Amino acid sequence: MPKRLLDPTRAVAYLRCSTDRQDLSPDAQREQIRNWADGAGVTVVAWHDDLGISGGADLEKRPGLLAAIDGVREHGAGVLVVAKRDRLARDVLVAAMVDRLVARQGGAIVAADGTGNGDGPEAALMRTLIDAFAQYERAVIGARTRAALAVKKARGDRVGGIPYGYRDDGGVLVEVPDEQVVIARARELRAEGLSLRAVGRALIEEGHTPRTGKGWHVQVVARLVA
C-alpha cells in the first residue's frame, strides 16, 4: 500500500498541563495554537490533550499524545503543533521519541511560539536545549518540593492539602460521604468514555458542585477519577 502523503497545511494539535497556572491552561495553549494556525495558513483538524499529567510521564501514560501522534497519519496532517516545545515533554528521551515517531510518518513537530522550528542544525540544537532545560526545570521543582515537604513533616505539619472526598478530623483524614458519592459518579462517567471536561460538565448538570462552588477544573476531575 503506498505511503499516504501528508499535507503541511493540516495540523493535529496537542495540549498538556499539569498545574493551575493560567498562562499554561488548556485555553491559553489553544488560543496560542489558533493564532499560529491563522498566521501560517494551517487548518487544525484535530485536538488532543493530556490534562493533569506531568511532562515527565512516560509516553505510554500519555493517551492524548499517543492519539495526536496517530492522528498525524490518520488525518494526513503534516504538522503536530504544540503551544510550546515543553508541552510535549519535560524528559529528553520522551521528546526525542515523539520527534522520531512523527518524523517516521513524514510529519514535523512545530511550536506555536516559534522556538526551535525548522530543519537546519541550529533549529535541531535549539530543540535539544529546550528539551534539556525542560527536564532540568522539572528536576529543580521536584527537589524544591521535596525539601519543603520534608521541613513541614519535621515540624509535624500536614503534608499536602485535604483531598476532595475527605476532611481533617484531628490530623486524620476521614471520608465525607456526600463527596465520596461525587467521586464515584465521576468515575462512572469517565468509564463511559467521557472526556475530563465532559465529566466536569455532567457533574455540574447533575447538581454536584466543587467546594469552591464554581465549575470543575479538568485537573481536579483528573484527580477524582485517578
NORCOR-V212015 format. One record per residue. RES is the residue in three letters. SS is DSSP state (alpha for helix, beta for strand, coil for the rest). PSI is psi in whole degrees, 0 to 359 (none if undefined). NEAR is the number of other ideal C-beta (glycine too) atoms within 8 Angstrom. Layout:
[[RES,SS,PSI,NEAR] [RES,SS,PSI,NEAR]]
This chain:
[[MET,coil,129,2] [PRO,coil,148,3] [LYS,coil,133,5] [ARG,coil,132,6] [LEU,coil,137,6] [LEU,coil,143,13] [ASP,beta,117,8] [PRO,beta,351,8] [THR,beta,6,7] [ARG,beta,137,14] [ALA,beta,149,14] [VAL,beta,130,17] [ALA,beta,146,14] [TYR,beta,133,16] [LEU,beta,143,17] [ARG,beta,137,16] [CYS,beta,145,12] [SER,coil,4,8] [THR,coil,177,6] [ASP,coil,9,6] [ARG,coil,128,7] [GLN,alpha,328,6] [ASP,alpha,348,5] [LEU,alpha,8,8] [SER,coil,158,10] [PRO,alpha,320,10] [ASP,alpha,319,6] [ALA,alpha,318,11] [GLN,alpha,319,16] [ARG,alpha,316,11] [GLU,alpha,317,8] [GLN,alpha,319,12] [ILE,alpha,319,15] [ARG,alpha,320,9] [ASN,alpha,318,9] [TRP,alpha,315,13] [ALA,alpha,317,13] [ASP,alpha,317,7] [GLY,alpha,330,6] [ALA,alpha,356,6] [GLY,coil,35,5] [VAL,coil,142,12] [THR,beta,124,7] [VAL,beta,113,12] [VAL,beta,348,9] [ALA,beta,147,11] [TRP,beta,136,9] [HIS,beta,151,13] [ASP,beta,158,9] [ASP,beta,104,13] [LEU,beta,133,14] [GLY,coil,21,11] [ILE,coil,132,12] [SER,coil,146,7] [GLY,coil,350,14] [GLY,coil,359,9] [ALA,coil,147,10] [ASP,coil,157,6] [LEU,alpha,322,10] [GLU,alpha,347,5] [LYS,alpha,15,7] [ARG,coil,74,12] [PRO,alpha,324,7] [GLY,alpha,318,14] [LEU,alpha,320,14] [LEU,alpha,321,10] [ALA,alpha,323,9] [ALA,alpha,319,14] [ILE,alpha,314,12] [ASP,alpha,327,8] [GLY,alpha,337,14] [VAL,alpha,310,16] [ARG,alpha,318,10] [GLU,alpha,319,7] [HIS,coil,2,10] [GLY,coil,32,10] [ALA,beta,131,15] [GLY,beta,356,13] [VAL,beta,137,14] [LEU,beta,115,17] [VAL,beta,140,16] [VAL,beta,157,17] [ALA,coil,314,11] [LYS,coil,153,11] [ARG,alpha,323,13] [ASP,alpha,354,11] [ARG,alpha,335,11] [LEU,coil,309,13] [ALA,coil,156,11] [ARG,coil,40,10] [ASP,coil,124,12] [VAL,alpha,316,9] [LEU,alpha,318,6] [VAL,alpha,315,13] [ALA,alpha,317,14] [ALA,alpha,323,9] [MET,alpha,318,9] [VAL,alpha,317,14] [ASP,alpha,313,10] [ARG,alpha,319,8] [LEU,alpha,319,9] [VAL,alpha,319,13] [ALA,alpha,325,9] [ARG,alpha,332,6] [GLN,coil,357,10] [GLY,coil,9,8] [GLY,coil,179,13] [ALA,beta,149,10] [ILE,beta,132,12] [VAL,beta,137,11] [ALA,beta,130,13] [ALA,coil,335,13] [ASP,coil,358,8] [GLY,coil,350,5] [THR,coil,125,9] [GLY,coil,7,9] [ASN,coil,150,7] [GLY,coil,170,6] [ASP,coil,350,5] [GLY,coil,168,6] [PRO,alpha,327,5] [GLU,alpha,318,7] [ALA,alpha,319,11] [ALA,alpha,319,9] [LEU,alpha,317,8] [MET,alpha,319,10] [ARG,alpha,319,12] [THR,alpha,318,9] [LEU,alpha,318,8] [ILE,alpha,314,12] [ASP,alpha,319,15] [ALA,alpha,316,9] [PHE,alpha,325,8] [ALA,alpha,318,15] [GLN,alpha,319,12] [TYR,alpha,315,8] [GLU,alpha,319,10] [ARG,alpha,318,13] [ALA,alpha,320,8] [VAL,alpha,315,8] [ILE,alpha,317,8] [GLY,alpha,319,8] [ALA,alpha,317,8] [ARG,alpha,319,8] [THR,alpha,316,8] [ARG,alpha,321,8] [ALA,alpha,318,8] [ALA,alpha,319,8] [LEU,alpha,323,10] [ALA,alpha,320,8] [VAL,alpha,315,8] [LYS,alpha,318,10] [LYS,alpha,321,9] [ALA,alpha,330,6] [ARG,alpha,352,6] [GLY,coil,11,4] [ASP,coil,157,6] [ARG,coil,134,7] [VAL,coil,113,6] [GLY,coil,161,5] [GLY,coil,180,3] [ILE,coil,114,7] [PRO,coil,153,8] [TYR,coil,137,11] [GLY,coil,355,10] [TYR,beta,164,11] [ARG,beta,161,7] [ASP,beta,121,9] [ASP,beta,85,7] [GLY,coil,37,4] [GLY,coil,359,5] [VAL,beta,134,6] [LEU,beta,127,9] [VAL,beta,150,7] [GLU,beta,144,8] [VAL,coil,110,9] [PRO,alpha,314,6] [ASP,alpha,319,6] [GLU,alpha,328,11] [GLN,alpha,327,10] [VAL,alpha,319,8] [VAL,alpha,318,13] [ILE,alpha,316,11] [ALA,alpha,320,8] [ARG,alpha,320,11] [ALA,alpha,319,13] [ARG,alpha,325,10] [GLU,alpha,314,8] [LEU,alpha,319,12] [ARG,alpha,320,11] [ALA,alpha,336,6] [GLU,coil,356,6] [GLY,coil,6,4] [LEU,coil,147,9] [SER,coil,165,5] [LEU,alpha,319,13] [ARG,alpha,319,9] [ALA,alpha,324,9] [VAL,alpha,315,15] [GLY,alpha,317,14] [ARG,alpha,319,9] [ALA,alpha,320,10] [LEU,alpha,317,15] [ILE,alpha,316,11] [GLU,alpha,330,6] [GLU,coil,2,7] [GLY,coil,12,5] [HIS,coil,109,7] [THR,coil,150,7] [PRO,coil,176,10] [ARG,coil,329,4] [THR,coil,343,4] [GLY,coil,359,5] [LYS,coil,196,5] [GLY,coil,164,6] [TRP,coil,119,11] [HIS,coil,142,9] [VAL,alpha,328,12] [GLN,alpha,326,12] [VAL,alpha,317,11] [VAL,alpha,319,16] [ALA,alpha,322,12] [ARG,alpha,326,10] [LEU,alpha,319,12] [VAL,alpha,359,10] [ALA,coil,none,4]]
